[in-house]
Structure formats: C-alpha cells, structure tokens
Amino acid sequence: MNKNLCAVASTPELSALRAWLLSDTPESRRHAAWVRAYRGWLQFRRNRLAVIGLMALLVIVGASLGAPWIATHSPIEQDLANRLAFPSSAHWLGTDELGRDMFSRLLYGGRVTLGMVIAVVIVVAPLGLVVGMIAGYAGGWADRVLMRVTDLFLAFPKLVLALALVAAMRPGLTSVVVAVALTAWPPYARLARVETLAVRQSDFIAAVRLTGACAPRILLRHIAPLCLSSLIVRVALDMSGIVLTAAGLGFLGMGAQAPTPEWGTMIASTRSFILEQWWVPTIPGIAIFIASLSFNLLGDGLRDVLDPKSE
C-alpha cells in the first residue's frame, strides 16, 4: 500500500519535471540548457541504432575500466601447458599461444586501445579547433599558411604517415598517440575554418567587436561554441577510424610492446593460428569491429541531434 502511495505521489512530480524540461519559455539560461539537452536526448532516443551503439560503448568502457575486478586471470601470466586452449569454464575465451587467458587480455587490451583513442581525441580536437578558427577568423596570409600546412598532412594516407612518424620515433604507445594525432587533426581544422567563415561577418560578431572585445575572446566565447556541435559529431564518427589505425599500428608491431595486451597486437601475435585455433585471433578482431561499429552508430545519432542541417 505504501509503495502504491509513493508511486502515485511521484507521478505528479515526474509530470511537472517533464513539463519543465519541455517548456517553450525557459526562465533562465540554465533552464534553456536543460530543455535543449532533454529534447536532444528525446531525439537521440528515437534512433534505435544509435542507442544500441551507445549501450555497446558503455559496456566496453565499463568492462575495460573494471578489468582489475572482472578479469579472471592475470593478463600476462603464462601457462605453456595450457596454451591455445578452447574456451571453457576455466578460460571463458580460451588461451593464446603462451597460455595467457584471452578474456583477461581482452579486458586489459580494451583499456590500452580505448585509452589511446581518448588520448588522441584530447590532443586532436582542440588542436584542429584552434587552427581552424585562427585561419578562418584572421584570413589573409595566416589562413593561407595554415591551410597549406593542413593540405600537406592531408596529402598522405593516414596509416602511411603514422607508420613513418612512429618509425622516426620508436615503437610504443606514446609514439602511436603522437603519430595518430598528427595525422588526424587536419579535417577538424578545415571543419572549424568553414564554421568560422560562416559567422565571421555576422552582425553579432560585429556587435561584439564594437564592445571592444579582443580576437581571442571573440574566438573562445562566441565562435568556438558554434563550432562545437559539428566538431563533436566529427569526433564521434572519426573515433572508429582512430580505433582501426591504432589497432593497425599495433598489428604491425609499432604499438604496445609485449607483454602489454592490446587488441591489434593480440591479433598479430596469433595470426598464424587462424586456421587451427581460429578463436584466438578472431576474438580481439570482433572486439575491434564492435567498438568501431558502435562509434559509427553513436556518431550517426549525434549528427541527427547536433547538426542543424539535418533538421
């Protein structure tokens, strides 16, 4: 009886909250932000594939972060007497060529692979945004110089350029992050430049200039927020490519070094067993596929919500 009363009592509160979140006349800037976020979530939720991608990413990230508590074995402990074992209750996804538990290595490998992806995005997105805004707002020789540098990086295939950069440094996780970041920023710079050019001569920018605002303030406070929605969509769509590039460098021996588990490295070290013990290289390949597909689905959903041209 008490539970029913609580449920009945909570219904008007939920209705009031929903009405507040769907209000057409927000009372404050914070209220408007909540309304915009809730309406965006309702629009995103209608895209079932995007929701599936989001849920899959949450599972992957949660499992990777919880690897120390979820993993059933040490990811680097060898058991040569039990090498290339078929999945069983003792080893849920089997063992690799050195008898290491595949399930544990998959979880810890997710931390390495996704960690590299996040590190690349943290470097690439701000760099591309700053370069693109400066080029679009300054114009003239600054625009020409920055865009020619951008074209120079775009002239080479990403994987080939990343391989050359890693080879020039030394194989390792830091080298992969730096190499992928240096090859991934040009599209963000071009996108930010286009967005900046579209609003540079707007009336509200002219009004801000009349108030005496300097160029850095105009870029950070008024132009950057207008570029963020397109940038977020591009980042979400490009993260699948970053996953593949990072895994590809690991497969070629340029990424994580043994015994550190990483999805691309796991495939490379077990590729010779694909015909007899197919599950050993296939499992990390499936993980890369699911992560890449999930990022693509999430990016499609975010594009529907954040891109005004799609309305």
BELDAKA-V229091 format. One record per residue. N is the residue number from 1. PHI is phi as a letter, one per 30 degrees, with the letter a starting at -180 (* if undefined). OMEGA is omega in radians with two decimals (999 if undefined). D_LAST is the distance of its C-alpha to the last C-alpha in whole Angstrom. Layout:
[[N/PHI/OMEGA/D_LAST] [N/PHI/OMEGA/D_LAST]]
//
This chain:
[[1/*/3.14/47] [2/d/3.12/46] [3/d/3.12/43] [4/d/3.11/42] [5/d/3.12/42] [6/d/-3.14/40] [7/d/3.13/37] [8/d/-3.12/38] [9/d/-3.10/38] [10/d/-3.11/35] [11/d/3.08/32] [12/d/3.13/32] [13/d/3.11/32] [14/d/3.11/29] [15/d/3.12/27] [16/d/3.11/28] [17/d/3.13/26] [18/d/3.10/23] [19/d/3.12/23] [20/d/-3.13/24] [21/d/3.14/21] [22/c/-3.09/18] [23/d/3.08/20] [24/d/-3.14/18] [25/b/-3.14/21] [26/e/-3.08/22] [27/d/-3.11/25] [28/a/3.11/25] [29/d/3.11/23] [30/d/3.09/24] [31/d/3.13/23] [32/d/3.11/19] [33/d/3.10/19] [34/d/3.12/20] [35/d/-3.14/17] [36/d/-3.13/15] [37/d/-3.11/16] [38/d/3.11/17] [39/d/3.06/13] [40/d/3.11/12] [41/d/3.11/15] [42/d/3.10/14] [43/d/3.12/11] [44/d/-3.08/13] [45/d/3.12/16] [46/d/3.09/14] [47/d/-3.04/14] [48/d/3.13/18] [49/d/3.10/19] [50/d/3.10/17] [51/d/3.09/19] [52/d/3.10/22] [53/d/3.11/22] [54/d/3.14/22] [55/d/3.13/25] [56/d/3.12/26] [57/d/3.10/26] [58/d/3.10/27] [59/d/-3.12/30] [60/d/-3.12/31] [61/d/3.13/31] [62/d/3.12/33] [63/d/3.14/35] [64/d/3.12/36] [65/d/-3.14/36] [66/c/-3.10/39] [67/e/-3.14/41] [68/d/-3.12/44] [69/c/-3.09/44] [70/c/-3.07/43] [71/d/-3.10/44] [72/c/-3.13/48] [73/b/3.01/49] [74/d/-3.10/50] [75/d/-3.09/47] [76/c/-3.12/50] [77/d/-3.09/53] [78/c/3.08/55] [79/b/-3.03/57] [80/d/3.11/58] [81/d/-3.08/60] [82/b/-3.07/57] [83/d/3.10/55] [84/h/3.14/52] [85/d/3.10/53] [86/d/3.11/50] [87/e/-3.11/48] [88/a/3.12/50] [89/d/3.12/50] [90/d/3.11/52] [91/b/-2.96/49] [92/e/3.13/46] [93/c/3.13/45] [94/i/3.13/48] [95/b/-3.12/49] [96/c/-3.03/49] [97/d/3.10/52] [98/c/3.12/54] [99/i/3.12/53] [100/d/-3.07/51] [101/d/-3.08/48] [102/d/-3.14/45] [103/d/3.14/43] [104/d/3.13/44] [105/d/3.10/43] [106/d/3.13/40] [107/d/3.14/39] [108/d/3.07/41] [109/d/3.06/39] [110/d/3.09/36] [111/d/-3.12/37] [112/d/-3.08/38] [113/d/-3.14/35] [114/d/3.07/32] [115/d/3.07/34] [116/d/3.14/34] [117/d/-3.13/30] [118/d/3.12/29] [119/d/3.12/32] [120/d/-3.12/31] [121/d/3.14/27] [122/d/3.13/29] [123/d/-2.96/31] [124/d/-3.03/28] [125/d/3.10/25] [126/d/-3.13/27] [127/d/3.12/29] [128/d/3.13/26] [129/d/-3.11/24] [130/d/-3.13/28] [131/d/-3.12/29] [132/d/3.14/25] [133/d/3.13/25] [134/d/-3.14/29] [135/d/-3.10/29] [136/d/-3.08/26] [137/d/-3.10/27] [138/d/-3.09/31] [139/i/3.05/31] [140/i/-3.07/34] [141/d/3.12/36] [142/d/3.11/34] [143/d/-3.11/31] [144/d/-3.13/33] [145/d/-3.09/35] [146/d/-3.14/32] [147/d/3.08/30] [148/d/3.05/34] [149/d/3.10/34] [150/d/3.12/31] [151/d/3.13/31] [152/d/3.12/35] [153/d/3.14/33] [154/d/-3.08/30] [155/d/-3.10/33] [156/c/3.02/35] [157/e/-3.03/33] [158/e/-3.07/32] [159/d/3.14/35] [160/d/3.14/38] [161/d/3.11/37] [162/d/3.09/37] [163/d/-3.14/40] [164/d/-3.12/42] [165/d/3.12/41] [166/d/3.12/42] [167/d/3.12/45] [168/d/3.09/46] [169/c/3.04/46] [170/a/-3.12/47] [171/e/3.14/45] [172/l/-3.08/44] [173/d/3.14/41] [174/d/3.13/41] [175/d/3.12/41] [176/d/-3.14/38] [177/d/-3.13/36] [178/d/-3.10/37] [179/d/-3.14/37] [180/d/3.13/33] [181/d/-3.13/32] [182/d/3.12/33] [183/c/-3.01/32] [184/c/-3.04/28] [185/d/-3.05/28] [186/e/3.12/27] [187/d/3.11/23] [188/d/3.11/22] [189/d/3.13/25] [190/d/3.11/23] [191/d/3.12/19] [192/d/3.11/21] [193/d/3.13/23] [194/d/3.13/20] [195/d/3.14/18] [196/d/3.12/21] [197/d/-3.11/22] [198/d/-3.07/19] [199/c/-3.04/20] [200/d/-3.10/23] [201/c/-3.13/24] [202/d/-3.12/22] [203/d/-3.08/24] [204/d/3.05/24] [205/d/3.08/25] [206/d/3.11/28] [207/d/3.11/28] [208/d/3.11/29] [209/d/-3.12/31] [210/d/3.09/33] [211/d/3.11/34] [212/j/-3.14/35] [213/d/3.13/33] [214/d/-3.08/34] [215/d/3.11/32] [216/e/3.13/31] [217/d/3.13/30] [218/d/-3.12/28] [219/d/-3.04/26] [220/d/-3.01/27] [221/c/-2.99/26] [222/b/-3.10/23] [223/c/-3.12/22] [224/e/3.12/22] [225/e/3.14/19] [226/d/3.14/17] [227/d/-2.98/17] [228/d/-3.08/17] [229/d/3.11/14] [230/d/-3.13/14] [231/d/3.14/17] [232/d/3.12/17] [233/d/-3.13/15] [234/d/3.12/17] [235/d/-3.12/20] [236/d/3.14/19] [237/d/-3.10/19] [238/d/-3.10/22] [239/d/3.08/24] [240/d/3.09/25] [241/d/3.10/26] [242/d/3.08/28] [243/e/-3.13/30] [244/d/3.13/31] [245/d/3.13/32] [246/d/3.11/34] [247/d/3.11/35] [248/d/3.08/36] [249/d/3.07/38] [250/d/3.12/40] [251/d/-3.13/41] [252/d/3.09/43] [253/i/-3.11/45] [254/c/-3.06/43] [255/c/-3.13/41] [256/d/-3.12/43] [257/c/-3.12/47] [258/e/0.09/49] [259/c/-3.11/49] [260/d/3.12/46] [261/d/3.07/43] [262/a/-2.96/40] [263/e/3.13/38] [264/d/3.11/39] [265/d/3.12/42] [266/d/3.10/43] [267/d/-3.09/42] [268/d/-3.07/44] [269/d/-3.08/47] [270/b/-3.06/47] [271/d/-3.13/46] [272/d/-3.12/49] [273/c/-2.99/50] [274/d/-3.13/47] [275/d/-3.10/49] [276/d/3.12/51] [277/c/-2.99/49] [278/d/-3.05/46] [279/d/-3.06/44] [280/d/3.07/45] [281/d/-3.07/43] [282/d/-3.07/40] [283/d/3.07/39] [284/d/3.06/38] [285/d/3.09/36] [286/d/3.11/34] [287/d/3.11/34] [288/d/-3.14/32] [289/d/-3.11/30] [290/d/3.14/29] [291/d/3.14/28] [292/d/3.14/26] [293/d/-3.14/24] [294/d/3.10/23] [295/d/3.11/22] [296/d/3.13/20] [297/d/3.10/18] [298/d/3.12/18] [299/d/3.09/16] [300/d/3.12/14] [301/d/3.12/13] [302/d/3.09/12] [303/d/3.11/10] [304/d/-3.08/8] [305/d/-2.94/8] [306/c/-3.09/9] [307/d/-3.13/8] [308/d/-3.13/6] [309/d/-3.12/6] [310/d/-3.12/4] [311/d/999/0]]
//
